[in-house]
């Protein structure tokens, strides 16, 4: 009887370690619930009101899974006003 080979954990030519696989994190700053007529009336410079304030925490998701909460920050010294998120709570995987 042949023994099954364990999954590869190292790198070989053409592969990357699992921990190096990039993932996408979605940041939710709020939600809006406009009526269809309001949505159809949106134009350049329209304002869509969200259900949160500027200083309220944002939520970080991987897919549909909430992984953390944080606060938006503007990166100092960045001429374009780039944003970052300072984590204030990381969700315990066991609590999900």
ABEGO torsion letter per residue (X at the ends): XBBBBBBBABBBBGBBBAAABBBBBBBBAEBBBBBAAAAAABBBGBBBBBABBAABBBBBBBEABBABBBBBBBBBGBAAGBBBBBBABBBBAAAX
